[in-house]
Amino acid sequence: MRIAVVALGKIGLPLAAQYAEKGHEVIGVDVNPATVEAVNAGREPFPGEAHLAAKLAALSPATGNGTLRATTDYAEAIPGAEAVVLVVPLFVDDATWEPDFALMDAATASLAEHLRPGTLISYETTLPVGTLRGRWKPMIERISGLVEGDGEHGFHLVFSPERVLTGRVFADLRRYPKLVGGLTEAGTRAGIAFYEQVLDFDARADLPRPNGVWDMGSAEAAEMAKLAETTYRDVNIGLANQFAVYADKCGFDVQRVIEACNSQPYSHIHRPGIAVGGHCIPVYPRLYLSTDPDASVVRTARAFNATMPEYVVTRAEEVLGDLAGLRVVVLGASYRGGVKETAFSGAFPTVEALRARGAVVSVHDPMYSDDELAAFGWVPYHLGEEVDAAIVQADHAEYAGLTPADLPGIRLLLDGRSATDAERWTGTPRLTIGGGQRLD
């Protein structure tokens, strides 16, 4: 089978490698020439994805069997493809919370211009409910002149959300059921048949039905499933953060409370933290709200989670007093530990809140060079330099071993991820979110 994958990012490229490794001919399309060059040369264009480097070396035309190659030209990739999989980014406007379809519109138009009869098109990018049927179907039909649902003479359109986490994509592809929802029964069958040919699944006794490709019954149900599983996490974190703020007021340790609650099977409270970052959790609740604006619970949780960086800085202010002129380092540019990615990272609002108070702010991250940190407009920090306070924003493994000696002069450590070892900080004020510590 010949497969085209549109957008070779941190999800799309591992998917392309997975399909090629299963013996199919895969051609990826990406607007970035550097990405295309790297893929064709058998090099990974970004770090941090387990097993990707070895797979690219084995599959590329330069170093391997040539089953995976890349191009910037839709005219080269789309005609002749039996299946087209899109993993193009979809952004959300920070001010309006409305989805920005610009990149998706452009990619959809480009593939439609070169579409041939009999092609299956699968969108994996998370979408608001109804987008596949109401936006992409009429656009593709208008541009291509083909009719959706007529598989032999037209094309099939399905939604099958990616459900993987960067850094462990190949393991997650095996672990989680693949959800498929089409606009017609024939399209759904085509989508299921496709994914059964390109994926393998681990046996899981904990699921209500065998692990594999699951028929969601409609595109709308598949769209909602992805939004629901991610929105649940944002709402749950919002609840945990609310409990943590209350714990700080009352002086008890919220983590002990959460562990106690989760010791029985009906409670699954998440961990509180300084920020909710990444391409998914801060974004998808807003995609859901774009079609269900009355979902007040979702809106409240999203808004509350966004206040946590300001809350942490306020706590530092309560302990240290006026922050003007104080040297404060934010530890962690990444949105989460072990991942070199700053999408919606809490580092941005944390730095902004500190600067608004006149603090002298620097940023440290073991995954970023000084030049990379400076490109964000930040002053790079090096362990061993004098500081007055530090805020842990990302739970990098390297921070677990931090001691006051690594941060000379420190008067307060505010660990927004509970990533540091409390015993190493005996004698130095250390606060966690929801730890209930009283330092006044």
Summary of the structure (lengths in Angstrom):
residues: 440
radius of gyration: 23.7
end to end distance: 67.0
largest distance: 74.3
contacts: 1533
relative contact order: 0.09
helix: 40%
strand: 14%
